[in-house]
Amino acid sequence: MPKKSKSSKNLQAEIQRNLRKKFAKSRSHQQLKERVDALEKELGEIRRMLGESGGKPRPAPKKAATKKSESSINKDNLQRIKGIGAVIEKRLRDYGVDGYAQIAAWKDVDVEDFSQRLNFKGRIQRERWVEQAKALMTDAP
């Protein structure tokens, strides 16, 4: 029995898949990918450095200290704020946010800054982190 030929659509789809595979392995693709990655990294750095205050550069955020200091002993449990889980808490701590007081003191500029850093769009406002942090400050032992 003769082998049935593939439909035109299936054949075109297979050709496109094969071309994508070949391009993905090509040196041109690798160079483009490396350039895009470098530009994305550079853009992220620029976004972190620029503040809302007229485009003046701000220093890059400080990473959490590896040594245990007095302040690291008295860290608040940021996961008590609705919307902050273990991963987000770790990322906030990497940016130096350790307590409810810091979040409670955020202004609109700070909320926007952390929205960009954490890649959230309106989530901090929607979940009312600042208000929750203020309430937890009064409840905290």
C-alpha positions as CSV (number, residue, x, y, z in Angstrom):
1,M,0.0,0.0,0.0
2,P,1.5,3.4,-0.9
3,K,2.4,5.9,1.8
4,K,-0.1,8.7,2.1
5,S,1.3,12.2,1.4
6,K,1.1,14.8,4.1
7,S,-1.4,17.6,3.7
8,S,-0.1,20.9,2.5
9,K,-0.6,22.5,6.0
10,N,1.2,19.8,7.8
11,L,4.1,19.9,5.3
12,Q,4.4,23.7,5.7
13,A,4.3,23.4,9.5
14,E,7.0,20.8,9.4
15,I,9.2,22.9,7.1
16,Q,8.8,25.9,9.5
17,R,9.8,23.8,12.5
18,N,12.9,22.5,10.8
19,L,13.9,26.0,9.7
20,R,13.4,27.3,13.3
21,K,15.6,24.4,14.6
22,K,18.3,25.2,12.1
23,F,18.2,28.9,12.9
24,A,18.3,28.3,16.6
25,K,21.5,26.4,16.1
26,S,23.1,29.0,13.9
27,R,25.8,31.5,15.0
28,S,23.6,34.4,14.0
29,H,20.9,33.3,16.4
30,Q,23.4,32.9,19.2
31,Q,24.8,36.4,18.6
32,L,21.3,38.0,18.5
33,K,20.4,36.2,21.7
34,E,23.5,37.3,23.5
35,R,23.0,40.9,22.4
36,V,19.3,40.9,23.5
37,D,20.4,39.4,26.9
38,A,23.0,42.1,27.3
39,L,20.6,44.9,26.4
40,E,17.9,43.5,28.8
41,K,20.5,43.4,31.6
42,E,21.6,47.0,30.9
43,L,18.0,48.2,30.7
44,G,17.3,46.6,34.1
45,E,20.3,48.4,35.6
46,I,19.3,51.7,34.2
47,R,15.7,51.3,35.6
48,R,17.1,50.5,39.0
49,M,19.4,53.5,39.0
50,L,16.8,56.0,37.8
51,G,14.4,57.4,40.3
52,E,11.2,59.3,39.7
53,S,12.9,62.5,40.8
54,G,13.6,64.1,37.4
55,G,15.6,61.2,36.1
56,K,18.5,61.7,38.7
57,P,20.4,58.4,39.1
58,R,20.0,56.7,42.4
59,P,22.6,54.3,43.8
60,A,22.0,50.6,43.1
61,P,20.1,48.9,45.9
62,K,22.2,47.3,48.6
63,K,22.2,43.6,48.9
64,A,21.4,42.0,52.2
65,A,24.5,41.5,54.4
66,T,25.8,38.0,54.8
67,K,26.9,38.6,58.4
68,K,24.3,38.5,61.0
69,S,23.9,42.0,62.4
70,E,21.7,43.3,65.2
71,S,19.1,44.4,62.6
72,S,19.1,41.0,60.9
73,I,18.1,39.4,64.2
74,N,15.0,41.5,64.6
75,K,13.6,41.0,61.1
76,D,9.8,41.1,60.7
77,N,7.9,38.2,59.1
78,L,7.0,39.9,55.8
79,Q,4.9,36.9,54.8
80,R,2.2,38.2,57.3
81,I,1.4,40.8,54.6
82,K,-1.2,39.4,52.3
83,G,0.4,38.9,48.9
84,I,4.0,38.3,50.1
85,G,5.1,34.7,50.0
86,A,8.5,33.2,50.7
87,V,9.9,34.1,47.2
88,I,8.8,37.7,47.4
89,E,10.0,38.0,51.0
90,K,13.5,36.8,49.9
91,R,13.6,39.2,47.0
92,L,12.5,42.1,49.3
93,R,15.2,41.1,51.8
94,D,17.8,41.1,49.0
95,Y,16.8,44.7,48.4
96,G,17.3,45.5,52.1
97,V,13.6,45.5,53.2
98,D,13.5,43.7,56.5
99,G,10.6,45.2,58.4
100,Y,7.1,46.5,58.4
101,A,8.3,50.0,59.2
102,Q,10.2,50.2,56.0
103,I,7.2,49.2,53.9
104,A,4.9,51.4,56.0
105,A,7.1,54.4,55.1
106,W,7.0,53.8,51.4
107,K,5.8,56.8,49.3
108,D,4.2,56.5,45.9
109,V,7.7,56.7,44.3
110,D,8.9,53.8,46.4
111,V,5.8,51.7,45.6
112,E,6.4,52.3,41.9
113,D,10.1,51.5,42.3
114,F,9.5,48.2,44.0
115,S,6.7,47.4,41.5
116,Q,9.3,47.7,38.7
117,R,12.0,45.8,40.7
118,L,9.6,42.9,41.5
119,N,7.9,43.1,38.1
120,F,4.5,43.8,39.5
121,K,2.0,46.1,37.9
122,G,-0.2,47.7,40.5
123,R,-0.1,44.6,42.8
124,I,1.5,46.4,45.7
125,Q,-1.3,49.1,45.7
126,R,-4.0,46.5,44.9
127,E,-3.0,44.3,47.9
128,R,-2.4,47.4,50.1
129,W,1.0,46.4,51.4
130,V,1.7,49.8,52.9
131,E,-1.6,49.8,54.9
132,Q,-1.1,46.2,56.0
133,A,2.5,47.0,57.1
134,K,1.2,49.9,59.2
135,A,-1.4,47.7,60.8
136,L,1.1,45.0,61.5
137,M,3.4,47.6,63.1
138,T,0.8,48.3,65.8
139,D,0.1,44.6,66.3
140,A,3.7,43.4,66.3
141,P,5.1,42.4,69.8
